Amino acid sequence: MPAKFSHNGPADTPVECITDLLTRALESSEVTQKDEYIKKALAISSGLDEYTDAVSTVPSSGCAALIKESFHHDWKKAHESGGAKYEHPTQACAGQLEGNFFKSLVSIAGAKEVLEVGMFTGTTALAIAEALPEDGKVTCLEIDPYLEGFVRPHFQKAGLENKLDIHIGDAASSLEKLAKSGKTFDVIFVDADKPSYKKYYDLIFKHNLLALGGVLAVDNTIFKGESYSGQPGESGKAIRAFNEAVVADPNINVVVLPVRDGISLITRKQNATSDRYSLTGQVAMVTGGAQGLGLSFAEALGEAGASVAIVDINGKKAEAAAAHLQKKGIRSIALQADVTNPDDCTRMVTSTVEQLGALDIALNNAGINASSPAEETSEKEWSSTFSVNTHGVFYGCQAEARHMLSVGRGKIINTGSMASLPGYVPNPQKQAAYNASKAAVVKLTQSLAVEWGARGVNVNSISPGIVETDLIKESKELQPLVEGWISRIPAGRLCYVDDLKAGMVFLASRGSDYLMGHNLVIDGGQNLL
Ligand SMILES: C[S@@+](CC[C@H](N)C(=O)[O-])C[C@H]1O[C@@H](n2cnc3c(N)ncnc32)[C@H](O)[C@@H]1O
């Protein structure tokens, strides 16, 4: 009797053919026939790994040498002589096919940062390094210090040492340390002690170590069949529990591929709308971020998951603001820069990239607001207003775009003002220079959006209404104006900072990918009356 399969047809895969042959062998009472079935089944199973290796790309000479050395190293002696922590089994080396698999995965994912949990002799790490771009890195976590000495010379020989970062120690504490550094990874490969898999999985997602759109690959998730058949040992049981927990996680998609001992590919669900507003793993920079609206915007970006560089002309205040964000658990740095100086703008971008690893979001928010009757406005007030509010925004955009265009993505947001709107002029405040400088910001935003949009860089602006700040609450000159303003605001009140924060996150997130050159006016409807 042939075996029965869920598709109701004849055996269709190597495993089904083996199953069919063994079923026939079991049921056959004729010894020669039984042997014949078993031999055929054996030929299929024993030839599979060799065949898949043979018809997949030949590994580089560096990878081939490392695999060979991993299989032939005297691990018993290495352990007994006090070198290696354990007597590693040779089969711990994932081998040629997995090296090939990860090489392809890294290329398909366009990965730059890869994390391997459980390095052993680094054969997969080396294949990954070969596939990474020049500035890519494979970070390897390994508990046995002996293996670092084994692996490094091979990377050196391949000229790839600059792409290797090894952390020796228990993987769980290394993951905690990496999380503190704010790093995220495009591909993570978990292949260490099986009983700790669930712990590693929880740490990876708790600390957002997997970049948005990244892939987590977990090895040995079929675990010699123990995951679904027979009496599993400690590791088999752990893998069973791990697989059950992963498939029940509503936030991810998982597929278990029967590649060698099973590789699970796990990705975050991409269809949740809320995912599009997450800034997890991204790096933002906010000019004029040390106080007021700039600091609130920086807070909003940090609360949505971004690391934040606070840039301000006042370095001390920038440091205090960064410390304030750090206390809230937001990874933050402070940079002193004068946005009216193009060199400072270039430096704030390079320092952010150097210290935080990227620049995904830039908010050009530094601005000044002076008032005077137009007929009396001094040349100094006029030029300083334009110098900070308009020239500073342009120099910022320019420096930011040079970086963002080179990586093909980025979000630039400029702080405009309700005062920029064509049909509205703030009244009775006399601030012609300010109004004109902010109108220029909006036109600049539209122009840059048109120039850079197709190259992956979104440029938009945000124009807040009259925000209820301490300055307004405490100013004797402004207080009498509040009632008049409110009478012309359909929302019936001044704007709260919280009214603006979500708008800022929207402009910074993938949620606004199709929004270009838009001036997001959040003014309670004031410009309509
Ligand atoms: C299966 S091997 C890794 C094979 C490797 N990924 C490859 O592709 O060839 C497992 C490795 O995990 C390491 N390991 C085991 N427990 C660990 C732990 N708690 N923290 C870090 N590494 C650990 C072992 O020393 C061993 O080198």
The ligand as an SDF file (V2000), in Angstrom:
LIG
                    3D

 27 29  0  0  0  0  0  0  0  0999 V2000
   25.7410   25.5040   16.4890 C   0  0  0  0  0  0  0  0  0  0  0  0
   27.1120   26.4520   16.9470 S   0  0  0  0  0  0  0  0  0  0  0  0
   27.0240   27.8490   15.9160 C   0  0  0  0  0  0  0  0  0  0  0  0
   27.3480   27.5590   14.5000 C   0  0  0  0  0  0  0  0  0  0  0  0
   27.5070   28.7870   13.6630 C   0  0  0  0  0  0  0  0  0  0  0  0
   26.3760   29.6700   13.7630 N   0  0  0  0  0  0  0  0  0  0  0  0
   27.7180   28.4190   12.2240 C   0  0  0  0  0  0  0  0  0  0  0  0
   26.9650   28.9500   11.3790 O   0  0  0  0  0  0  0  0  0  0  0  0
   28.5770   27.6210   11.9190 O   0  0  0  0  0  0  0  0  0  0  0  0
   26.6220   27.0780   18.4990 C   0  0  0  0  0  0  0  0  0  0  0  0
   27.6130   28.0570   19.1210 C   0  0  0  0  0  0  0  0  0  0  0  0
   26.9380   28.7250   20.1710 O   0  0  0  0  0  0  0  0  0  0  0  0
   27.8320   28.9370   21.2300 C   0  0  0  0  0  0  0  0  0  0  0  0
   27.0380   29.1310   22.4560 N   0  0  0  0  0  0  0  0  0  0  0  0
   26.4170   28.2090   23.2090 C   0  0  0  0  0  0  0  0  0  0  0  0
   25.8200   28.7750   24.2660 N   0  0  0  0  0  0  0  0  0  0  0  0
   26.0300   30.0790   24.1670 C   0  0  0  0  0  0  0  0  0  0  0  0
   25.6520   31.2090   24.9510 C   0  0  0  0  0  0  0  0  0  0  0  0
   24.9140   31.0820   26.0410 N   0  0  0  0  0  0  0  0  0  0  0  0
   26.0680   32.4360   24.5720 N   0  0  0  0  0  0  0  0  0  0  0  0
   26.8130   32.5800   23.4340 C   0  0  0  0  0  0  0  0  0  0  0  0
   27.1950   31.5640   22.6650 N   0  0  0  0  0  0  0  0  0  0  0  0
   26.8160   30.3240   23.0120 C   0  0  0  0  0  0  0  0  0  0  0  0
   28.6750   27.6760   21.2380 C   0  0  0  0  0  0  0  0  0  0  0  0
   29.8990   27.8850   21.9210 O   0  0  0  0  0  0  0  0  0  0  0  0
   28.8320   27.3890   19.7560 C   0  0  0  0  0  0  0  0  0  0  0  0
   30.0000   27.9500   19.2620 O   0  0  0  0  0  0  0  0  0  0  0  0
  1  2  1  0
  2  3  1  0
  2 10  1  0
  3  4  1  0
  4  5  1  0
  5  6  1  0
  5  7  1  0
  7  8  2  0
  7  9  1  0
 10 11  1  0
 11 12  1  0
 11 26  1  0
 12 13  1  0
 13 14  1  0
 13 24  1  0
 14 15  1  0
 14 23  1  0
 15 16  2  0
 16 17  1  0
 17 18  1  0
 17 23  2  0
 18 19  1  0
 18 20  2  0
 20 21  1  0
 21 22  2  0
 22 23  1  0
 24 25  1  0
 24 26  1  0
 26 27  1  0
M  CHG  2   2   1   9  -1
M  END
$$$$
